[in-house]
Amino acid sequence: MDRGGVVQDKGIFVMPFDQHASESRLMGALTPLQLLSLHPYLSVLTPCEAATLLTRAVVKRFPAGRVVFQQEERCDGLYGVLTGRVAFNIATHDGKTLLINIAKRGETFGDISLLDGKGHLTTALARDASELLFIPRREFMAIVSRRPDMMLQIMEHLCGRLRGFASDIADLAYMDTSRRLARQLVALSTDDGEGPEPSVLVSQAELASMLGLSREHVSRKLIAWSDQGILEQKRGRIIVRNAEALEQIAAARD
């Protein structure tokens, strides 16, 4: 259905990037061009190249709970979060679903599958009502073919990701669970507009899933930090009352 230049596809609204850019200026939201400037390798594009790429991109609006793509589904392009959040789940062999990460405003995702053209490693789900910039894979690959120097940026980015994975494995084996939990809370904290302090909009069970810990263990740590005035727990939300103290726990040496 076409509504003033907006196409509706099974509850997902799709619009040209320039229409969204006009609306986002009025709302003070992140624009597609601003999102590109934050990307680890698309940020090297000249203003003219970025503008050309965005003429072939669209903005998709997903209602909360809508699947963006399924695990093992063939990649069709790169996504970036303009508003909202996107959760990433992995289905295990025993039928369970594990939450492994949440992308916030300004972050992009799907780049591994974008580059190798194979299936997605996770299922992406709109955590909130979200606006996502979508760049089709064919357009992305076309601009990389015209800018071979971007391959150096891509390799640096992938090497950084690999080092990050190695660090995560080491943390899982050796880092104190308090530090791991604090680091995750710092990474997930965001200004949700509900108050002056940042919040973490996940449940205890989801935190436990992301860290490979028991819910009971996470609950005990959160209660202890709440008693110390570092956090305040509410239904589906953890308010960070003392961000400095939480960051000190995250950075502490074992």
Backbone as CSV, one residue per row, in Angstrom:
resi,resn,N_x,N_y,N_z,CA_x,CA_y,CA_z,C_x,C_y,C_z
1,MET,0.846,-1.189,0.000,0.000,0.000,0.000,0.881,1.238,0.000
2,ASP,0.528,2.232,-0.778,1.291,3.467,-0.862,0.578,4.539,-0.056
3,ARG,1.268,5.094,0.940,0.693,6.156,1.758,1.621,7.354,1.696
4,GLY,1.372,8.252,0.743,2.206,9.435,0.624,3.647,9.116,0.345
5,GLY,3.897,8.143,-0.527,5.257,7.776,-0.860,5.824,6.697,0.023
6,VAL,5.023,6.213,0.991,5.476,5.163,1.890,4.800,3.857,1.502
7,VAL,5.587,2.829,1.320,5.059,1.527,0.932,4.939,0.650,2.173
8,GLN,3.793,0.001,2.329,3.597,-0.898,3.452,3.658,-2.328,2.958
9,ASP,4.542,-3.134,3.588,4.702,-4.528,3.192,4.607,-5.400,4.434
10,LYS,3.433,-6.015,4.645,3.219,-6.907,5.786,3.555,-6.216,7.108
11,GLY,3.082,-4.996,7.269,3.312,-4.266,8.506,4.612,-3.517,8.553
12,ILE,5.471,-3.675,7.550,6.748,-2.978,7.494,6.620,-1.814,6.514
13,PHE,6.867,-0.600,6.965,6.779,0.575,6.104,8.146,0.868,5.492
14,VAL,8.160,1.124,4.201,9.400,1.380,3.468,9.281,2.729,2.783
15,MET,10.328,3.564,2.929,10.297,4.877,2.294,11.672,5.209,1.732
16,PRO,11.735,6.060,0.715,13.034,6.516,0.212,13.777,7.264,1.309
17,PHE,15.126,7.215,1.258,15.897,7.817,2.343,15.672,9.317,2.420
18,ASP,15.434,9.989,1.262,15.304,11.438,1.291,14.030,11.870,2.006
19,GLN,12.967,11.064,1.893,11.745,11.380,2.626,11.977,11.233,4.122
20,HIS,12.700,10.169,4.509,12.997,9.977,5.920,13.896,11.095,6.427
21,ALA,14.882,11.517,5.630,15.791,12.577,6.055,15.021,13.854,6.363
22,SER,14.001,14.139,5.531,13.181,15.322,5.759,12.408,15.199,7.065
23,GLU,11.830,14.018,7.314,11.079,13.806,8.546,11.993,13.819,9.765
24,SER,13.167,13.215,9.640,14.063,13.099,10.791,14.588,14.456,11.233
25,ARG,14.749,15.381,10.290,15.178,16.732,10.666,14.133,17.392,11.548
26,LEU,12.874,17.120,11.238,11.796,17.702,12.036,11.736,17.075,13.424
27,MET,12.073,15.790,13.540,11.976,15.073,14.803,13.293,15.046,15.569
28,GLY,14.386,15.528,14.960,15.682,15.469,15.621,16.263,14.079,15.676
29,ALA,15.858,13.189,14.777,16.340,11.812,14.771,17.621,11.703,13.952
30,LEU,18.286,10.547,14.072,19.488,10.276,13.293,19.118,10.149,11.823
31,THR,19.869,10.806,10.946,19.600,10.712,9.514,20.439,9.600,8.905
32,PRO,20.039,9.077,7.725,20.857,8.062,7.060,22.284,8.525,6.807
33,LEU,22.472,9.782,6.432,23.821,10.286,6.180,24.650,10.297,7.459
34,GLN,24.042,10.658,8.575,24.751,10.627,9.856,25.131,9.196,10.220
35,LEU,24.241,8.264,9.928,24.538,6.858,10.220,25.736,6.377,9.405
36,LEU,25.791,6.746,8.126,26.940,6.346,7.299,28.239,6.898,7.875
37,SER,28.187,8.096,8.414,29.413,8.705,8.954,29.930,7.961,10.178
38,LEU,29.078,7.150,10.810,29.478,6.374,11.984,29.962,4.980,11.618
39,HIS,29.760,4.575,10.355,30.083,3.216,9.951,31.595,3.046,9.819
40,PRO,32.138,1.874,10.226,33.597,1.693,10.236,34.263,1.789,8.880
41,TYR,33.555,1.498,7.773,34.224,1.658,6.475,33.418,2.451,5.453
42,LEU,32.117,2.567,5.608,31.359,3.434,4.706,31.608,4.908,4.998
43,SER,32.155,5.196,6.166,32.449,6.587,6.515,33.556,7.179,5.651
44,VAL,34.317,6.341,4.921,35.399,6.854,4.081,34.873,7.366,2.741
45,LEU,33.597,7.145,2.457,33.037,7.598,1.188,33.026,9.126,1.127
46,THR,33.221,9.658,-0.068,33.101,11.100,-0.250,31.629,11.487,-0.117
47,PRO,31.335,12.763,0.142,29.929,13.187,0.227,29.129,12.815,-1.016
48,CYS,29.743,12.923,-2.181,29.048,12.583,-3.427,28.761,11.081,-3.491
49,GLU,29.741,10.255,-3.112,29.561,8.800,-3.131,28.503,8.370,-2.120
50,ALA,28.541,8.986,-0.945,27.553,8.647,0.084,26.150,9.017,-0.373
51,ALA,26.007,10.191,-0.977,24.701,10.621,-1.461,24.188,9.688,-2.558
52,THR,25.089,9.265,-3.445,24.695,8.341,-4.515,24.243,7.005,-3.947
53,LEU,24.998,6.493,-2.969,24.634,5.219,-2.349,23.274,5.314,-1.681
54,LEU,23.006,6.426,-1.010,21.747,6.555,-0.281,20.544,6.707,-1.199
55,THR,20.762,7.153,-2.434,19.632,7.209,-3.372,19.137,5.813,-3.713
56,ARG,19.970,4.802,-3.474,19.598,3.409,-3.741,19.224,2.664,-2.452
57,ALA,19.218,3.393,-1.343,18.855,2.807,-0.057,17.428,3.200,0.307
58,VAL,16.870,2.488,1.271,15.531,2.814,1.773,15.562,2.761,3.296
59,VAL,14.543,3.327,3.901,14.352,3.234,5.350,13.133,2.355,5.598
60,LYS,13.328,1.345,6.447,12.236,0.430,6.773,11.817,0.654,8.224
61,ARG,10.508,0.741,8.418,9.961,0.883,9.766,9.370,-0.453,10.209
62,PHE,9.912,-0.978,11.311,9.460,-2.263,11.841,8.713,-2.042,13.155
63,PRO,7.544,-2.610,13.305,6.885,-2.564,14.619,7.636,-3.439,15.610
64,ALA,7.481,-3.173,16.895,8.139,-3.975,17.919,7.720,-5.437,17.783
65,GLY,8.708,-6.323,17.870,8.436,-7.749,17.780,8.512,-8.332,16.387
66,ARG,8.670,-7.491,15.354,8.714,-7.989,13.990,10.123,-8.487,13.650
67,VAL,10.195,-9.610,12.974,11.470,-10.183,12.553,12.047,-9.362,11.395
68,VAL,13.322,-8.991,11.521,14.017,-8.283,10.440,14.580,-9.309,9.458
69,PHE,15.258,-10.321,9.981,15.673,-11.468,9.167,15.845,-12.680,10.074
70,GLN,15.795,-13.854,9.474,15.903,-15.102,10.211,17.325,-15.653,10.159
71,GLN,17.690,-16.396,11.192,18.969,-17.106,11.202,19.045,-18.032,9.985
72,GLU,20.185,-17.989,9.296,20.484,-18.769,8.088,19.778,-18.248,6.835
73,GLU,18.948,-17.224,6.973,18.340,-16.604,5.783,19.425,-15.899,4.973
74,ARG,19.346,-16.003,3.662,20.378,-15.418,2.806,20.380,-13.901,2.949
75,CYS,21.566,-13.337,3.041,21.701,-11.895,3.242,21.260,-11.124,2.005
76,ASP,20.494,-10.051,2.222,20.085,-9.209,1.111,20.613,-7.784,1.226
77,GLY,21.280,-7.455,2.337,21.816,-6.106,2.451,22.289,-5.780,3.857
78,LEU,22.734,-4.534,4.028,23.243,-4.028,5.296,22.164,-3.199,5.984
79,TYR,22.057,-3.340,7.300,21.069,-2.595,8.078,21.780,-1.673,9.072
80,GLY,21.143,-0.546,9.342,21.628,0.361,10.369,20.458,0.895,11.167
81,VAL,20.649,1.103,12.469,19.568,1.515,13.358,19.510,3.047,13.434
82,LEU,18.434,3.599,12.922,18.193,5.044,13.007,17.450,5.392,14.287
83,THR,16.439,4.605,14.620,15.726,4.724,15.898,15.377,3.327,16.375
84,GLY,15.194,3.179,17.688,14.811,1.890,18.245,15.997,1.005,18.565
85,ARG,15.709,-0.289,18.722,16.741,-1.282,19.023,16.394,-2.582,18.308
86,VAL,17.438,-3.370,18.017,17.257,-4.668,17.363,17.993,-5.716,18.179
87,ALA,17.291,-6.810,18.519,17.875,-7.902,19.290,18.297,-9.021,18.360
88,PHE,19.370,-9.730,18.759,19.901,-10.828,17.952,19.864,-12.113,18.772
89,ASN,19.167,-13.110,18.233,18.989,-14.391,18.910,19.596,-15.518,18.086
90,ILE,20.028,-16.560,18.784,20.518,-17.776,18.138,19.678,-18.949,18.632
91,ALA,19.218,-19.760,17.689,18.477,-20.972,18.040,19.466,-22.100,18.270
92,THR,19.369,-22.773,19.424,20.268,-23.869,19.749,19.706,-25.190,19.231
93,HIS,20.533,-26.219,19.250,20.118,-27.518,18.733,19.007,-28.156,19.565
94,ASP,18.908,-27.750,20.838,17.864,-28.325,21.685,16.585,-27.486,21.692
95,GLY,16.488,-26.550,20.747,15.262,-25.780,20.586,15.169,-24.516,21.403
96,LYS,16.210,-24.174,22.160,16.186,-22.960,22.955,16.625,-21.760,22.109
97,THR,16.254,-20.578,22.582,16.663,-19.341,21.922,17.499,-18.517,22.881
98,LEU,18.705,-18.132,22.443,19.612,-17.362,23.278,19.751,-15.952,22.728
99,LEU,19.554,-14.969,23.593,19.807,-13.573,23.230,21.295,-13.320,23.351
100,ILE,21.928,-12.841,22.276,23.379,-12.636,22.337,23.793,-11.166,22.260
101,ASN,22.923,-10.299,21.725,23.324,-8.894,21.625,22.105,-8.051,21.280
102,ILE,22.250,-6.736,21.474,21.212,-5.780,21.098,21.891,-4.593,20.431
103,ALA,21.459,-4.252,19.225,21.996,-3.092,18.507,21.159,-1.860,18.830
104,LYS,21.858,-0.760,19.112,21.189,0.481,19.474,21.296,1.494,18.329
105,ARG,20.706,2.631,18.541,20.733,3.737,17.576,22.167,4.049,17.171
106,GLY,22.396,4.145,15.852,23.717,4.478,15.336,24.573,3.278,14.996
107,GLU,24.093,2.064,15.310,24.873,0.865,15.027,24.359,0.169,13.771
108,THR,25.256,-0.523,13.083,24.894,-1.282,11.885,25.063,-2.772,12.162
109,PHE,24.396,-3.583,11.338,24.497,-5.028,11.540,24.254,-5.757,10.219
110,GLY,24.682,-7.024,10.214,24.532,-7.855,9.023,25.732,-7.821,8.110
111,ASP,26.853,-7.248,8.572,27.974,-7.046,7.659,28.732,-8.323,7.326
112,ILE,28.773,-9.292,8.249,29.475,-10.544,7.933,28.782,-11.259,6.774
113,SER,27.476,-11.423,6.876,26.717,-12.063,5.798,26.697,-11.191,4.544
114,LEU,26.752,-9.879,4.743,26.811,-8.968,3.598,28.056,-9.242,2.763
115,LEU,29.187,-9.485,3.419,30.449,-9.631,2.712,30.619,-11.009,2.080
116,ASP,30.166,-12.068,2.783,30.366,-13.401,2.197,29.147,-13.920,1.444
117,GLY,28.017,-13.211,1.539,26.831,-13.591,0.782,26.134,-14.837,1.295
118,LYS,26.510,-15.294,2.481,25.909,-16.508,3.032,24.814,-16.138,4.035
119,GLY,24.265,-17.165,4.686,23.141,-16.941,5.585,23.517,-16.158,6.828
120,HIS,22.514,-15.498,7.405,22.736,-14.730,8.631,23.054,-15.661,9.794
121,LEU,23.920,-15.208,10.683,24.340,-16.018,11.830,23.297,-16.015,12.939
122,THR,22.416,-15.009,12.929,21.428,-14.872,13.993,20.072,-14.500,13.389
123,THR,19.053,-14.528,14.239,17.758,-13.936,13.906,17.719,-12.541,14.490
124,ALA,17.356,-11.556,13.668,17.256,-10.170,14.128,15.787,-9.822,14.328
125,LEU,15.489,-9.229,15.476,14.111,-8.935,15.860,14.031,-7.502,16.359
126,ALA,13.062,-6.741,15.854,12.893,-5.367,16.326,12.482,-5.397,17.796
127,ARG,13.344,-4.886,18.640,13.068,-4.886,20.076,12.012,-3.835,20.416
128,ASP,12.123,-2.693,19.766,11.146,-1.615,19.879,10.653,-1.304,18.476
129,ALA,9.681,-0.417,18.359,9.361,0.134,17.048,10.629,0.802,16.529
130,SER,11.100,0.386,15.363,12.429,0.783,14.903,12.416,1.257,13.459
131,GLU,13.291,2.207,13.170,13.548,2.639,11.801,14.949,2.193,11.432
132,LEU,15.048,1.422,10.345,16.328,0.853,9.934,16.675,1.310,8.528
133,LEU,17.887,1.803,8.354,18.402,2.084,7.020,18.781,0.756,6.387
134,PHE,18.370,0.545,5.146,18.694,-0.697,4.446,19.402,-0.372,3.139
135,ILE,20.627,-0.929,2.983,21.409,-0.759,1.762,21.492,-2.124,1.087
136,PRO,20.905,-2.292,-0.099,20.945,-3.597,-0.774,22.381,-4.058,-1.020
137,ARG,22.594,-5.359,-0.948,23.931,-5.920,-1.096,24.536,-5.572,-2.460
138,ARG,23.751,-5.623,-3.506,24.289,-5.349,-4.846,24.809,-3.916,-4.935
139,GLU,24.146,-2.975,-4.257,24.603,-1.588,-4.276,25.873,-1.428,-3.458
140,PHE,25.926,-2.134,-2.332,27.133,-2.082,-1.500,28.329,-2.645,-2.259
141,MET,28.158,-3.817,-2.892,29.264,-4.444,-3.604,29.689,-3.608,-4.808
142,ALA,28.742,-2.915,-5.425,29.069,-2.075,-6.577,29.986,-0.924,-6.171
143,ILE,29.701,-0.326,-5.014,30.533,0.814,-4.603,31.900,0.328,-4.124
144,VAL,31.974,-0.878,-3.532,33.270,-1.433,-3.131,34.122,-1.722,-4.369
145,SER,33.485,-2.176,-5.451,34.235,-2.461,-6.681,34.820,-1.191,-7.283
146,ARG,34.153,-0.050,-7.022,34.662,1.230,-7.534,35.677,1.865,-6.583
147,ARG,35.678,1.379,-5.340,36.596,1.922,-4.335,37.376,0.776,-3.691
148,PRO,38.339,0.177,-4.433,39.083,-0.976,-3.881,39.834,-0.647,-2.605
149,ASP,40.132,0.650,-2.376,40.813,1.025,-1.137,39.956,0.752,0.093
150,MET,38.635,0.612,-0.128,37.765,0.302,0.998,38.047,-1.082,1.574
151,MET,38.639,-1.961,0.754,38.933,-3.310,1.229,39.883,-3.277,2.426
152,LEU,40.793,-2.295,2.452,41.694,-2.161,3.597,40.891,-1.824,4.854
153,GLN,39.918,-0.922,4.700,39.066,-0.562,5.832,38.261,-1.767,6.292
154,ILE,37.750,-2.537,5.334,36.955,-3.719,5.670,37.809,-4.746,6.400
155,MET,39.042,-4.970,5.908,39.919,-5.943,6.560,40.267,-5.504,7.980
156,GLU,40.527,-4.216,8.169,40.815,-3.716,9.506,39.623,-3.937,10.434
157,HIS,38.424,-3.687,9.906,37.211,-3.863,10.702,37.028,-5.324,11.099
158,LEU,37.203,-6.236,10.138,37.015,-7.651,10.423,38.091,-8.173,11.386
159,CYS,39.313,-7.680,11.246,40.371,-8.069,12.181,40.031,-7.587,13.594
160,GLY,39.471,-6.384,13.679,39.055,-5.874,14.982,37.955,-6.729,15.590
161,ARG,37.013,-7.165,14.755,35.942,-8.045,15.233,36.511,-9.367,15.734
162,LEU,37.472,-9.918,14.972,38.082,-11.193,15.356,38.826,-11.058,16.685
163,ARG,39.548,-9.961,16.847,40.231,-9.736,18.117,39.227,-9.589,19.255
164,GLY,38.106,-8.955,18.951,37.061,-8.804,19.962,36.483,-10.141,20.379
165,PHE,36.262,-11.029,19.400,35.756,-12.362,19.719,36.754,-13.130,20.588
166,ALA,38.045,-13.018,20.244,39.074,-13.701,21.034,39.094,-13.169,22.463
167,SER,38.928,-11.858,22.597,38.886,-11.250,23.929,37.667,-11.727,24.709
168,ASP,36.526,-11.855,24.011,35.301,-12.333,24.675,35.484,-13.760,25.187
169,ILE,36.150,-14.591,24.389,36.394,-15.979,24.810,37.291,-16.003,26.046
170,ALA,38.329,-15.160,26.041,39.220,-15.085,27.205,38.465,-14.591,28.436
171,ASP,37.581,-13.595,28.237,36.791,-13.073,29.352,35.901,-14.156,29.940
172,LEU,35.287,-14.937,29.042,34.400,-16.008,29.492,35.143,-17.012,30.360
173,ALA,36.411,-17.252,30.020,37.185,-18.245,30.747,37.805,-17.701,32.034
174,TYR,38.222,-16.430,32.009,39.046,-15.937,33.111,38.474,-14.740,33.880
175,MET,37.601,-13.953,33.286,37.167,-12.728,33.948,36.149,-13.009,35.037
176,ASP,36.284,-12.302,36.134,35.321,-12.373,37.227,33.922,-12.028,36.711
177,THR,32.922,-12.746,37.207,31.563,-12.548,36.703,31.023,-11.149,37.002
178,SER,31.485,-10.529,38.092,31.045,-9.165,38.398,31.489,-8.199,37.302
179,ARG,32.727,-8.334,36.869,33.235,-7.477,35.799,32.480,-7.718,34.502
180,ARG,32.242,-8.986,34.175,31.533,-9.301,32.939,30.135,-8.694,32.942
181,LEU,29.437,-8.823,34.064,28.084,-8.271,34.166,28.111,-6.745,34.093
182,ALA,29.065,-6.134,34.789,29.164,-4.667,34.761,29.470,-4.170,33.357
183,ARG,30.381,-4.858,32.655,30.722,-4.462,31.293,29.508,-4.567,30.366
184,GLN,28.715,-5.610,30.567,27.527,-5.773,29.731,26.513,-4.675,30.011
185,LEU,26.340,-4.322,31.261,25.404,-3.252,31.615,25.854,-1.910,31.034
186,VAL,27.152,-1.642,31.107,27.681,-0.404,30.524,27.444,-0.382,29.020
187,ALA,27.695,-1.508,28.351,27.525,-1.584,26.895,26.073,-1.413,26.477
188,LEU,25.145,-1.901,27.295,23.722,-1.875,26.932,23.010,-0.614,27.399
189,SER,23.644,0.161,28.268,22.965,1.337,28.819,22.736,2.376,27.732
190,THR,21.579,3.003,27.810,21.203,3.985,26.797,20.306,5.030,27.413
191,ASP,20.258,6.199,26.812,19.351,7.261,27.243,18.017,7.024,26.546
192,ASP,17.042,6.518,27.291,15.755,6.190,26.689,14.726,7.303,26.817
193,GLY,15.151,8.436,27.351,14.240,9.565,27.454,13.300,9.501,28.639
194,GLU,13.404,8.455,29.473,12.509,8.306,30.611,13.019,9.020,31.858
195,GLY,14.257,9.457,31.841,14.824,10.106,33.017,16.235,10.573,32.734
196,PRO,16.867,11.254,33.710,18.215,11.784,33.477,19.296,10.707,33.437
197,GLU,19.057,9.569,34.096,20.073,8.511,34.116,19.866,7.530,32.975
198,PRO,20.957,6.910,32.496,20.827,5.876,31.458,20.129,4.638,32.011
199,SER,19.528,3.875,31.105,18.810,2.669,31.490,19.264,1.499,30.642
200,VAL,19.080,0.305,31.180,19.308,-0.943,30.452,17.949,-1.624,30.329
201,LEU,17.461,-1.746,29.102,16.104,-2.233,28.880,16.105,-3.718,28.553
202,VAL,16.572,-4.514,29.488,16.564,-5.969,29.348,16.169,-6.572,30.685
203,SER,15.720,-7.807,30.655,15.351,-8.516,31.872,16.562,-9.244,32.449
204,GLN,16.427,-9.718,33.681,17.500,-10.491,34.302,17.772,-11.774,33.525
205,ALA,16.713,-12.417,33.051,16.873,-13.657,32.288,17.645,-13.403,30.997
206,GLU,17.396,-12.258,30.347,18.097,-11.935,29.110,19.565,-11.630,29.375
207,LEU,19.840,-10.912,30.460,21.233,-10.654,30.833,21.974,-11.962,31.077
208,ALA,21.324,-12.862,31.795,21.936,-14.157,32.067,22.223,-14.922,30.786
209,SER,21.279,-14.852,29.838,21.455,-15.540,28.558,22.637,-14.974,27.794
210,MET,22.781,-13.655,27.791,23.849,-13.014,27.045,25.227,-13.335,27.631
211,LEU,25.276,-13.595,28.936,26.561,-13.800,29.614,26.862,-15.263,29.904
212,GLY,25.896,-16.146,29.634,26.112,-17.550,29.942,26.132,-17.830,31.429
213,LEU,25.362,-17.038,32.207,25.275,-17.204,33.653,23.871,-17.637,34.044
214,SER,23.710,-18.081,35.277,22.376,-18.418,35.763,21.626,-17.131,36.115
215,ARG,20.313,-17.174,35.993,19.502,-16.009,36.340,19.671,-15.671,37.817
216,GLU,19.787,-16.689,38.660,19.927,-16.466,40.092,21.215,-15.711,40.411
217,HIS,22.293,-16.066,39.710,23.575,-15.389,39.938,23.478,-13.914,39.537
218,VAL,22.891,-13.658,38.389,22.716,-12.273,37.932,21.836,-11.503,38.906
219,SER,20.773,-12.128,39.370,19.855,-11.469,40.299,20.563,-11.056,41.582
220,ARG,21.409,-11.923,42.128,22.130,-11.599,43.368,23.051,-10.406,43.170
221,LYS,23.741,-10.362,42.023,24.653,-9.241,41.750,23.867,-7.930,41.612
222,LEU,22.758,-7.981,40.910,21.965,-6.766,40.697,21.378,-6.259,42.007
223,ILE,20.942,-7.173,42.868,20.405,-6.771,44.174,21.496,-6.105,45.010
224,ALA,22.701,-6.683,44.992,23.819,-6.111,45.760,24.151,-4.709,45.270
225,TRP,24.199,-4.520,43.951,24.518,-3.196,43.406,23.375,-2.215,43.622
226,SER,22.159,-2.705,43.663,21.022,-1.834,43.963,21.105,-1.355,45.406
227,ASP,21.477,-2.254,46.331,21.626,-1.877,47.736,22.729,-0.834,47.916
228,GLN,23.730,-0.855,47.028,24.829,0.115,47.093,24.501,1.425,46.375
229,GLY,23.322,1.515,45.785,22.916,2.737,45.102,23.463,2.882,43.695
230,ILE,24.058,1.815,43.168,24.603,1.876,41.812,23.502,1.716,40.769
231,LEU,22.541,0.837,41.066,21.442,0.544,40.147,20.108,0.704,40.856
232,GLU,19.066,0.780,40.049,17.694,0.667,40.546,16.946,-0.240,39.579
233,GLN,16.326,-1.282,40.115,15.651,-2.249,39.265,14.155,-1.966,39.191
234,LYS,13.657,-1.952,37.968,12.230,-1.839,37.725,11.843,-2.925,36.732
235,ARG,10.561,-3.099,36.502,10.092,-4.152,35.623,10.614,-3.933,34.205
236,GLY,11.447,-4.864,33.724,11.971,-4.785,32.376,12.976,-3.676,32.148
237,ARG,13.479,-3.085,33.227,14.372,-1.923,33.101,15.319,-1.874,34.292
238,ILE,16.568,-1.570,34.032,17.548,-1.345,35.097,18.081,0.067,34.925
239,ILE,17.873,0.917,35.910,18.322,2.306,35.850,19.709,2.404,36.475
240,VAL,20.634,3.003,35.761,22.003,3.172,36.255,22.063,4.478,37.039
241,ARG,22.073,4.374,38.360,22.094,5.559,39.224,23.501,6.120,39.412
242,ASN,24.495,5.249,39.341,25.881,5.689,39.525,26.733,5.065,38.431
243,ALA,26.772,5.723,37.271,27.492,5.179,36.116,28.984,5.068,36.388
244,GLU,29.542,6.010,37.140,30.984,5.978,37.422,31.348,4.739,38.226
245,ALA,30.546,4.400,39.216,30.818,3.234,40.046,30.703,1.952,39.228
246,LEU,29.717,1.904,38.337,29.544,0.718,37.486,30.731,0.564,36.536
247,GLU,31.197,1.679,35.993,32.344,1.621,35.083,33.618,1.201,35.840
248,GLN,33.732,1.588,37.088,34.907,1.182,37.877,34.896,-0.323,38.126
249,ILE,33.725,-0.883,38.372,33.633,-2.347,38.536,34.012,-3.035,37.223
250,ALA,33.524,-2.483,36.101,33.805,-3.076,34.788,35.296,-3.037,34.454
251,ALA,35.991,-1.997,34.926,37.403,-1.823,34.589,38.353,-2.389,35.631
252,ALA,37.820,-2.897,36.732,38.670,-3.377,37.821,39.518,-4.559,37.390
253,ARG,40.711,-4.647,37.948,41.600,-5.768,37.701,41.232,-6.912,38.635
254,ASP,41.315,-8.148,38.096,41.046,-9.312,38.944,42.162,-9.486,39.974
